């Protein structure tokens, strides 16, 4: 995939230059915690923090089959993922990814992603692969998803601005 074109929305803030896609990828690659929003069957949002390795140009996450986000994804794969590039008011930028969560079932791909989880988050995130999912000592399967973005927003702080990327 080629890098999307940035669009600076001049209605928001005083930035004169958009954020580059390379800068967005760096924030996604370096982040340790993300906030995932899914939608419950009754239409209410469900927001939860999670880890999400950035592998091959995309965010990935996993969820146990009995968790609320797995139940939500069974009826709607549209999600929003947020990360804060900084927790300071006057520096850094936040990234919001609006995407479809696509389940990965190919076991060779899952094994490669299991290596990425350990590389980014350490040995406590070691998974085996069986029956098209991650498995661990804690129990049942964890389904793995890749985010296929439709829109990404970068909100800069200090020199405030909003950059949009469409896919």
Backbone torsions as a table, in degrees:
resi	resn	phi	psi	omega
1	UNK	NA	134.2	175.6
2	UNK	-80.5	157.4	-178.9
3	UNK	-65.5	135.2	177.9
4	UNK	-69.9	156.9	179.8
5	UNK	-83.0	130.1	178.6
6	UNK	-78.1	144.1	175.3
7	UNK	-125.8	113.6	177.4
8	UNK	-79.7	125.3	177.1
9	UNK	-93.3	102.3	-173.9
10	UNK	-70.9	-7.9	176.9
11	UNK	-70.0	-21.7	-173.7
12	UNK	-116.4	106.1	173.3
13	UNK	91.0	-169.3	-175.2
14	UNK	-121.0	12.9	177.8
15	UNK	-65.1	144.3	178.7
16	UNK	-109.4	-11.4	179.1
17	UNK	-128.2	139.8	176.4
18	UNK	-73.3	159.4	170.9
19	UNK	-70.2	145.1	178.3
20	UNK	-87.6	158.6	177.5
21	UNK	-63.2	-35.5	177.3
22	UNK	-60.0	-39.0	178.3
23	UNK	-66.1	-40.6	178.2
24	UNK	-63.4	-47.0	179.1
25	UNK	-59.9	-37.5	179.3
26	UNK	-62.8	-42.4	178.1
27	UNK	-63.8	-44.3	-179.9
28	UNK	-65.0	-38.3	-179.0
29	UNK	-69.7	-36.5	-173.9
30	UNK	-89.8	-15.0	-176.8
31	UNK	-67.1	146.7	176.6
32	UNK	-103.6	-33.0	-178.3
33	UNK	-125.5	139.6	176.1
34	UNK	-126.2	161.4	174.4
35	UNK	-115.8	119.1	-178.5
36	UNK	-103.1	130.7	174.7
37	UNK	-112.3	122.3	172.9
38	UNK	-119.1	175.4	-178.3
39	UNK	-118.7	127.3	176.7
40	UNK	-70.7	164.4	-179.6
41	UNK	-58.3	-29.4	179.7
42	UNK	-86.0	5.3	177.7
43	UNK	91.4	-6.0	179.8
44	UNK	-77.3	144.8	178.0
45	UNK	-75.0	151.5	173.5
46	UNK	-127.9	120.4	-177.0
47	UNK	-119.4	132.9	-179.0
48	UNK	-147.6	143.3	174.4
49	UNK	-78.4	147.7	176.1
50	UNK	-160.0	170.6	174.5
51	UNK	-95.9	152.1	-175.8
52	UNK	-155.4	94.4	178.5
53	UNK	-61.5	141.4	175.3
54	UNK	-96.7	104.7	-173.5
55	UNK	-127.5	131.6	178.3
56	UNK	52.6	43.0	174.7
57	UNK	77.7	14.9	-179.1
58	UNK	-146.4	151.0	172.7
59	UNK	-79.2	145.4	177.3
60	UNK	-132.3	146.5	174.7
61	UNK	-146.4	165.1	176.7
62	UNK	-132.5	157.9	179.2
63	UNK	-148.9	138.3	175.9
64	UNK	-63.6	148.6	-174.8
65	UNK	-63.2	-21.2	-178.8
66	UNK	-97.8	-2.1	-178.5
67	UNK	-76.0	156.1	-178.1
68	UNK	-58.8	-40.8	-178.2
69	UNK	-66.0	-32.0	175.7
70	UNK	-66.4	-41.8	177.3
71	UNK	-62.2	-41.5	179.9
72	UNK	-65.6	-41.9	-178.8
73	UNK	-67.9	-20.6	177.6
74	UNK	-66.5	-25.2	179.6
75	UNK	-113.5	-16.6	175.8
76	UNK	-151.9	121.3	-179.1
77	UNK	-94.4	4.9	177.0
78	UNK	-80.7	125.4	-176.4
79	UNK	-136.2	166.7	170.5
80	UNK	-129.3	133.0	179.0
81	UNK	-119.6	133.1	-178.7
82	UNK	-125.0	140.0	169.0
83	UNK	-136.7	147.0	176.7
84	UNK	-100.4	121.1	177.6
85	UNK	-71.0	-17.4	178.4
86	UNK	-162.9	152.6	175.9
87	UNK	-101.6	16.3	177.0
88	UNK	-96.1	147.3	-179.3
89	UNK	-70.2	-33.4	-168.2
90	UNK	-109.1	15.1	177.8
91	UNK	-155.0	158.2	178.2
92	UNK	83.3	-169.7	174.9
93	UNK	-156.1	157.7	179.9
94	UNK	-104.0	151.9	178.5
95	UNK	-125.5	132.0	175.6
96	UNK	-117.9	126.9	179.9
97	UNK	-114.3	115.8	172.7
98	UNK	-95.8	125.5	-168.4
99	UNK	-154.8	169.9	167.3
100	UNK	-101.9	133.0	176.5
101	UNK	-88.2	115.6	-177.3
102	UNK	-107.5	120.1	-177.9
103	UNK	-70.5	136.6	177.5
104	UNK	-101.3	125.8	-179.6
105	UNK	-121.3	-11.8	179.2
106	UNK	-66.7	119.8	-172.2
107	UNK	-69.8	-30.7	174.5
108	UNK	-64.8	-43.0	178.1
109	UNK	-64.7	-40.4	178.2
110	UNK	-62.7	-40.6	178.0
111	UNK	-62.5	-40.6	177.7
112	UNK	-64.2	-40.1	178.5
113	UNK	-68.9	-33.8	177.0
114	UNK	-60.7	-37.3	176.3
115	UNK	-64.6	-40.8	-179.7
116	UNK	-64.6	-37.1	178.4
117	UNK	-60.3	-47.4	-179.5
118	UNK	-65.9	-41.5	-178.8
119	UNK	-60.3	-38.4	-177.0
120	UNK	-89.2	-36.0	-170.2
121	UNK	-116.8	-6.6	175.3
122	UNK	100.6	171.7	-173.0
123	UNK	-62.8	-22.7	179.2
124	UNK	-69.2	-8.4	178.1
125	UNK	-108.5	38.4	178.2
126	UNK	-83.9	127.8	178.9
127	UNK	-125.0	145.6	164.8
128	UNK	-96.3	171.4	179.3
129	UNK	-123.3	130.6	176.3
130	UNK	-157.8	143.1	175.9
131	UNK	50.2	44.7	173.0
132	UNK	66.5	30.3	-179.2
133	UNK	-155.1	167.4	168.9
134	UNK	-76.6	146.6	170.7
135	UNK	-134.7	149.8	179.6
136	UNK	-141.8	178.1	179.6
137	UNK	-64.0	-22.5	-177.5
138	UNK	-71.9	-16.5	177.5
139	UNK	138.4	-140.0	-169.7
140	UNK	-50.4	175.8	-175.9
141	UNK	-68.8	152.8	171.7
142	UNK	-118.9	120.0	179.6
143	UNK	-77.8	141.8	-176.9
144	UNK	-111.1	136.3	-177.8
145	UNK	-127.4	146.7	171.8
146	UNK	-110.0	136.4	177.7
147	UNK	-88.6	123.3	175.5
148	UNK	-104.5	100.5	-171.7
149	UNK	-71.4	147.0	169.1
150	UNK	-106.8	-30.7	177.6
151	UNK	-153.2	142.2	175.0
152	UNK	-128.4	133.8	176.9
153	UNK	-117.4	138.5	174.4
154	UNK	-120.1	122.5	-178.5
155	UNK	-109.1	108.7	-179.3
156	UNK	-84.8	151.9	178.6
157	UNK	-122.2	159.2	-173.1
158	UNK	89.5	-80.1	164.9
159	UNK	-95.7	96.9	-170.0
160	UNK	-72.2	139.6	178.8
161	UNK	-168.2	167.1	177.4
162	UNK	-133.1	122.7	175.8
163	UNK	-112.4	135.0	179.8
164	UNK	-115.1	139.9	172.9
165	UNK	-123.3	127.9	176.9
166	UNK	-110.7	148.6	-177.4
167	UNK	-118.2	NA	NA
